[in-house]
Amino acid sequence: MSAPATPHPADAQLVQRYLDYVRHEKRLADRTCTLYAQSLQQLGEWLAARKLRLSQVRDEHVRAWVRATHARGASVRSIALTLSAWRGFFAWLGRQKLVPLNPVAGVRAPRFKAPLPGVLGVDEAMHLAERHEESDDPWLQARDALMVELLYGSGLRVSELVGLDAAATREGQAAGRGWIDADDGMVHIFGKGSKWRTVPVGAKALEALRAWLPQRTAGVKRAPQSADDARALLPNQLGGRLSTRSIQQRLHRLGALAGVNKPVHPHMLRHSFASHLLQSGSDLRSVQEMLGHASVRTTQIYTQLDFQHLASAYDAQHPRARRKTTS
């Protein structure tokens, strides 16, 4: 097997300059820099095999690479990540006046159908919300109850749940910590994109909150290590904020106790929140606002789940869907 063709030395130097730029000036993460280096090495070998220089690359060359790579079985995600690295590199070359155009600017990876998110059925969600671990620890039961109600009842991301404070404070808001206003029945969330949003809190969640707050600090075995930990709505037993990993583990256990026949994770409850709202007749824009999606396109995936629900109901109930079999 022959060795890969070697890129032109001048082009190789430009690649190294760009990698130094993203590492030291843009301060990208080490993992990202490694992926960029791998993608640009692939670019260099591909160009060298075709005796092309960087300044000679055109969009038809890039499209040919996409078709060939896709035909060899590369995943759409892998192609998209490589194109993204190339696009940034050629944009940088353009700012340096080293190439006449960005040949990757208009090239996209092949389209693929994104998998639909996993959701709970309505009955499964109800069982999960009502079934908490049978133990002698009422503190743990009360915390779990509020945790589930906020994830399923308000559609919070797990990071948003972790970031909630027990009460609104100036210090907490400055740090991006949300809180629940029980009088208004709203939870104020500092979410993705560093944006605040307000979401309704259901009666069951407010009931769980009222049961939880009087005993919030009772099960903590040592003093919080910081003022931020002391403000946490959901602390762990060592005085810190309850972690994302701990919430994942608790939900997995609660799902098993509730008889859910699939692993339950925090985002599944958020998906279920959105899907069940749409099944109940909520409009797409309202669900988008409650989820904090920047684009309604992201929310539209739940309409597919809703249509699946309607199709299943049709197949099960409509007389014209029940075909008679003949012997």
C-alpha positions, 0 to 999 in steps of 0.5 A: 500500500502506497503512502499518502501523497505529501502536501506542498510545503507552503500549504503545509505551513499555512495549515500549521499557522492556522492551527496555531491561530485557533489554539493560541488566539481563538483559544479553542479546546484541545479536543477541538484543535485535535479534530481540526488538525485531523481534518486539515491533514485529510485535506492536505492528503486529498489535495496532494493526491490530485496535485492541487494547491490550496489556492486552486480549490473550487467548490466542485472539488469539495462536492466531489470529495463529499460524494466520494466520502459518502459513497465509502460509507462515512457518516453524515456527522463525520462529513459535516464536522470535516467540512466545518473545519475546512470552511473555517480554514478557508475563511481564515485564508481569505482574510489573509488574501491567500485564496480568491474565495472560500470553496467550502462556503456553499457546500453542505453535508448530505442530509439525514433524518434525525432520530426522534427523541425518546419520550414517555407515554402519558401513563408512564410519566404519571407513574414516574411522577407518583412513584418515589423510592420507598425508603425511610428518608422523607428528605430524599423522597421530597427532593425527588418529587420536586426534581421530577415535577420540574423536569416533566412539568416545566420542561427544564434542561437538567443544567437549568434544574441544577442551577436553580436557587431556593430564592431570588437573590441579587447575587444569584441572578448575577451568577445566572441562577434561576428561581421559582416564584411560588406566588406567580407560579413561574420558574425563572430560568437562565438557559442556553445561550445565556438567556433568561426565560419564564415558564409556568410551574404546575400545581403539583410542582408547587405542592412539591416545592411547599413540601420541600422547602421547610426540610431542604437543609435538614438532610444536609450532613455538612455545611455548604462550602460556598455561598452559591452552594448554600443557595441551591434549591436542590442540594446533595447530602454533602452540602453542594448542589445536586449534580447532573450525574446524580440526577441522571442516576436518581431518574434511572432508579425511579424509572425502574421503580415505576415500571418504565421499560426503558432507561429514563434520563432527564432529557426524556422528561423534557421531550415528554413535556413538549410532546404531551403539550402538543398532544393536548392541543398547545400551539407550537410557538408556545411550546417553543417559548417554554422550551427556550428554543431559539428556532421553531425548527428545533421544536418542530421535531415534536410535531413528528412525535405528535403525528406518530401518536395520532397515527397510532390512535387511528390504527388502533381505533378507526374502523377503516384502519382495522382491516379484516383478514381473509382465510 
